[in-house]
Amino acid sequence: MNTFGRNFKITTFGESHGKALGVVIDGCPARLELSEADVQPLLDRRRPGKSTLESPRQEPDKVTILSGTFNKKTTGAPIAMIVKNKDIRSEDYEALRDVFRPGHADVTYYEKYGIRDHRGGGRSSGRETLARVAAGAVAIKCLAQHGIAISGKIVEVHGKTRLQEIEDEIRAAQAAGNSVGGIVELAATGCPAGLGDPVFGKLDAQIACAMMGIGAVKGVEIGDGFAAARRTGSENNDSMTATGFTSNHAGGILGGISTGQEIVVRIAVKPTPSISKVQQTRDVGGNEVTIAITGRHDPCIVPRILPVAEAMLALVIFDCLLEQKRYQ
């Protein structure tokens, strides 16, 4: 399951402390103007070390397009992109070689495969998401040709909604050797009606799958989401007039198919599991131990997850747009 998509298909590869990470895209239309300059801005938003509120790991995350373009235009062939790891400090993880970190995938990877990469989590690291962002940048450019735009914003961090309060909350958690989570909202504007396939290929189901595929995401809402459970039908239904819908409680999707309205998605992002506070855990031998994780980690993943979530939403919508063209 390292491949995502049906028509615009991506396969990501690489580990947190490996030589490089990257992605192969298959299904990108030909003659799209594409260069590293189109991909780099989204990667720059995701990369670490931009502020004291992020992991201090200094990675330039400079992307190189290896194949699939000629004279800065796509050829229809697979597009391969790679980003080399530069600032690796694997020695920071040596004490965790045989110890499972609470809240991480260490124990589940070990139970599934009988082996794991203890250096920053290997494939389960959040660093894997840079490959998705690179692919998402291409999807975003493709969508722009159809008048579709993707955006995202932070709704709250640990219950705080104002920018200064959010920054203060993250700094307080950082100073305490702890971490905080939050909520992010995404929107896709300009989507035509008709995207999505019943019954199991519903657009909202595909979006939920894409969002839950991001390691830190623990919940997804489409439109008003869980608020709908506290309403009556008359309050929650989106009435229609001759000129269109009068509200958008459904978040732009009905019956798993886009309505032509703005598509609205919210995701719940958990606190960073790597914290320096002492925690109870066990090692590979089943012995109980306590750990205090050192190294370079984000006190809050929320700001850096924005471009990742935007990329995943773009991948789903463009994939569905290509699917819809089969019926037209």
BAFI-935022 format. One record per residue (C-alpha): x negated, y, z negated. Coordinates in steps of 0.2 Angstrom, whole numbers, padded with zeros to 4 digits, always signed. Example, Ala and Ser with C-alpha at 12.3 -4.5 7.8 and 13.67 -1.06 7.14 Angstrom:
BEGIN
-0062-0022-0039
-0068-0005-0036
***
This chain:
BEGIN
+0000+0000+0000
-0013+0012+0005
-0003+0017+0020
+0012+0029+0020
+0024+0033+0034
+0033+0025+0049
+0030+0037+0064
+0017+0049+0056
+0007+0036+0047
-0007+0039+0036
-0020+0028+0027
-0031+0035+0014
-0047+0028+0007
-0061+0031-0005
-0064+0033-0024
-0067+0046-0037
-0085+0043-0039
-0088+0034-0022
-0098+0042-0007
-0083+0050+0001
-0064+0050+0002
-0053+0052+0018
-0038+0048+0028
-0034+0041+0045
-0018+0048+0053
-0009+0038+0067
+0006+0045+0077
+0001+0064+0077
+0007+0071+0094
-0005+0076+0107
-0010+0094+0112
-0008+0101+0094
-0022+0114+0091
-0032+0107+0076
-0048+0110+0068
-0056+0109+0050
-0050+0127+0048
-0032+0122+0048
-0035+0109+0034
-0047+0117+0023
-0036+0130+0015
-0024+0117+0007
-0039+0107+0001
-0046+0123-0007
-0030+0125-0017
-0032+0107-0023
-0050+0107-0027
-0057+0108-0045
-0068+0121-0053
-0059+0136-0047
-0055+0143-0064
-0058+0139-0083
-0041+0131-0083
-0046+0117-0072
-0059+0103-0072
-0076+0111-0071
-0081+0097-0058
-0089+0107-0043
-0083+0100-0027
-0083+0110-0011
-0071+0097-0003
-0077+0102+0014
-0067+0092+0027
-0074+0085+0043
-0063+0079+0057
-0072+0063+0064
-0060+0058+0078
-0043+0061+0087
-0047+0079+0094
-0055+0085+0109
-0059+0104+0112
-0050+0107+0096
-0034+0099+0102
-0026+0082+0096
-0027+0068+0109
-0014+0057+0102
-0028+0045+0096
-0030+0042+0077
-0036+0057+0068
-0050+0052+0055
-0055+0065+0042
-0068+0063+0028
-0073+0073+0012
-0090+0069+0004
-0091+0068-0015
-0105+0080-0021
-0104+0083-0040
-0103+0065-0047
-0108+0062-0065
-0104+0044-0067
-0114+0043-0083
-0100+0052-0092
-0090+0036-0090
-0102+0023-0095
-0095+0022-0113
-0078+0017-0105
-0085+0003-0094
-0076-0010-0105
-0063+0002-0113
-0045+0006-0107
-0040+0024-0108
-0023+0027-0114
-0011+0034-0101
-0022+0029-0087
-0021+0015-0075
-0036+0006-0082
-0027-0008-0090
-0015-0011-0076
-0028-0011-0062
-0038-0024-0073
-0023-0035-0076
-0019-0035-0057
-0036-0037-0049
-0047-0043-0063
-0059-0029-0059
-0059-0010-0060
-0069+0005-0056
-0072+0013-0073
-0080+0029-0065
-0066+0041-0066
-0053+0028-0063
-0059+0024-0045
-0045+0023-0033
-0032+0027-0047
-0040+0044-0049
-0031+0060-0045
-0045+0064-0033
-0038+0052-0021
-0024+0065-0018
-0036+0076-0008
-0034+0063+0007
-0015+0066+0006
-0018+0084+0006
-0029+0084+0022
-0015+0073+0031
-0002+0085+0024
-0010+0100+0031
-0008+0092+0048
+0010+0088+0045
+0013+0106+0039
+0006+0113+0055
+0017+0101+0065
+0032+0106+0056
+0028+0125+0059
+0030+0122+0077
+0048+0117+0074
+0052+0132+0062
+0050+0121+0046
+0041+0128+0031
+0035+0120+0015
+0033+0129-0001
+0031+0126-0020
+0030+0134-0036
+0028+0131-0055
+0044+0131-0064
+0037+0128-0082
+0022+0121-0091
+0026+0114-0108
+0042+0123-0109
+0034+0140-0105
+0040+0149-0089
+0031+0166-0088
+0013+0166-0080
+0004+0173-0095
+0013+0161-0107
+0009+0147-0096
-0010+0151-0095
-0010+0154-0114
-0002+0137-0117
-0015+0128-0106
-0029+0137-0115
-0022+0132-0132
-0021+0114-0127
-0038+0114-0120
-0045+0122-0136
-0037+0108-0146
-0044+0094-0135
-0027+0091-0128
-0017+0093-0113
+0001+0098-0107
+0013+0094-0092
+0026+0104-0083
+0039+0105-0069
+0035+0110-0051
+0049+0115-0038
+0047+0112-0019
+0057+0118-0005
+0058+0114+0014
+0066+0128+0024
+0072+0127+0042
+0075+0109+0042
+0088+0103+0055
+0103+0093+0050
+0102+0074+0053
+0086+0069+0046
+0086+0053+0036
+0092+0036+0039
+0106+0026+0030
+0106+0015+0020
+0089+0012+0013
+0080+0025+0023
+0089+0040+0015
+0079+0056+0016
+0080+0059-0003
+0075+0041-0006
+0060+0044+0005
+0056+0060-0004
+0058+0052-0021
+0046+0038-0016
+0033+0050-0010
+0034+0061-0026
+0033+0046-0037
+0018+0039-0027
+0008+0054-0035
+0000+0047-0050
+0005+0061-0063
+0023+0062-0058
+0036+0054-0069
+0052+0061-0063
+0061+0068-0047
+0076+0078-0045
+0084+0083-0028
+0095+0099-0029
+0102+0101-0046
+0097+0084-0050
+0102+0078-0068
+0112+0094-0071
+0125+0086-0059
+0129+0073-0072
+0136+0087-0084
+0148+0094-0071
+0165+0090-0063
+0167+0086-0045
+0174+0103-0042
+0159+0111-0050
+0146+0101-0041
+0153+0099-0023
+0146+0111-0010
+0161+0119-0002
+0161+0122+0017
+0168+0136+0027
+0168+0140+0046
+0151+0148+0044
+0143+0134+0033
+0141+0129+0015
+0144+0140+0001
+0132+0133-0012
+0118+0120-0012
+0119+0109-0027
+0115+0094-0016
+0098+0101-0012
+0101+0100+0007
+0104+0082+0007
+0121+0072+0008
+0122+0054+0010
+0103+0053+0012
+0104+0064+0028
+0099+0083+0028
+0113+0095+0030
+0103+0109+0038
+0101+0119+0021
+0085+0121+0011
+0079+0105+0004
+0075+0107-0014
+0065+0095-0025
+0058+0096-0043
+0045+0085-0051
+0041+0081-0069
+0022+0081-0071
+0015+0072-0086
+0001+0079-0097
-0017+0074-0091
-0021+0058-0100
-0039+0061-0102
-0041+0071-0118
-0054+0073-0131
-0043+0070-0146
-0046+0053-0154
-0035+0039-0148
-0031+0021-0152
-0034+0008-0138
-0042-0008-0134
-0056-0015-0124
-0057-0029-0111
-0060-0042-0124
-0043-0037-0133
-0052-0028-0148
-0044-0013-0155
-0056+0003-0153
-0054+0022-0155
-0060+0033-0141
-0062+0052-0138
-0064+0055-0119
-0078+0066-0114
-0082+0072-0096
-0073+0085-0085
-0054+0085-0085
-0040+0097-0082
-0030+0102-0097
-0015+0103-0086
-0013+0095-0069
+0002+0106-0064
-0007+0120-0055
-0017+0108-0044
-0003+0096-0040
+0006+0109-0030
-0003+0107-0014
-0002+0088-0016
+0017+0088-0018
+0019+0100-0004
+0009+0089+0007
+0019+0073+0002
+0035+0083+0006
+0028+0088+0023
+0023+0070+0027
+0041+0064+0024
+0050+0077+0033
+0039+0077+0048
+0040+0058+0049
+0059+0059+0048
+0059+0072+0062
+0049+0061+0073
+0061+0047+0069
+0076+0058+0073
+0069+0061+0090
+0072+0043+0095
+0091+0046+0094
+0091+0062+0104
***
